[in-house]
Amino acid sequence: MDTLFSFATVLTATILALFAALGLHWLLLRAAFLLMQPATANRRVAQPAIEHATRLVAHAYGQRR
């Protein structure tokens, strides 16, 4: 009877440790994705005013050469 109780205790502790490890792994994976998100999000295109001004400067520089 004592052996069966010890086995049940070890089994319960192992299952509890498994779920704790899975939860910690899920949390760390989610944190890694949240930290990586700003590196790939919000890729902005150049503003039309800046693009137009750059084109004007390049045109003026080309005329002076």
C-alpha positions as CSV (number, residue, x, y, z in Angstrom):
1,M,0.0,0.0,0.0
2,D,2.9,2.3,0.8
3,T,4.4,1.7,-2.6
4,L,1.2,2.6,-4.4
5,F,0.9,5.8,-2.4
6,S,4.5,6.7,-3.2
7,F,3.9,6.0,-6.9
8,A,0.8,8.2,-6.9
9,T,2.6,11.0,-5.2
10,V,5.5,10.9,-7.7
11,L,3.0,10.7,-10.6
12,T,1.0,13.7,-9.3
13,A,4.2,15.7,-8.8
14,T,5.4,14.9,-12.3
15,I,2.1,15.9,-13.9
16,L,2.1,19.1,-11.9
17,A,5.7,19.9,-12.9
18,L,4.7,19.1,-16.6
19,F,1.9,21.7,-16.5
20,A,4.0,24.2,-14.8
21,A,6.7,23.8,-17.4
22,L,4.2,24.1,-20.2
23,G,2.8,27.2,-18.7
24,L,6.2,28.8,-18.3
25,H,7.2,27.8,-21.9
26,W,3.9,29.4,-23.2
27,L,4.6,32.6,-21.3
28,L,8.2,32.9,-22.5
29,L,7.2,32.1,-26.1
30,R,4.4,34.8,-25.9
31,A,6.9,37.3,-24.5
32,A,9.4,36.6,-27.2
33,F,6.7,37.2,-29.9
34,L,5.7,40.4,-28.2
35,L,9.3,41.6,-28.1
36,M,9.8,40.7,-31.8
37,Q,6.6,42.4,-33.0
38,P,7.9,46.0,-33.1
39,A,10.8,45.1,-35.4
40,T,8.5,44.0,-38.2
41,A,5.3,46.1,-37.6
42,N,4.4,49.5,-39.0
43,R,6.7,49.7,-42.0
44,R,5.9,53.2,-43.1
45,V,6.2,54.4,-46.7
46,A,7.9,57.7,-47.3
47,Q,5.7,60.7,-47.1
48,P,4.7,62.3,-50.4
49,A,6.0,65.7,-49.4
50,I,9.4,64.4,-48.6
51,E,9.5,62.3,-51.7
52,H,8.5,65.4,-53.8
53,A,11.1,67.6,-52.2
54,T,13.8,65.0,-52.8
55,R,12.8,64.8,-56.4
56,L,13.0,68.6,-56.7
57,V,16.5,68.8,-55.1
58,A,17.8,66.0,-57.4
59,H,16.3,67.9,-60.4
60,A,17.9,71.2,-59.3
61,Y,21.2,69.5,-58.7
62,G,21.1,67.8,-62.1
63,Q,20.5,71.2,-63.9
64,R,23.5,72.8,-62.2
65,R,25.9,70.2,-63.3
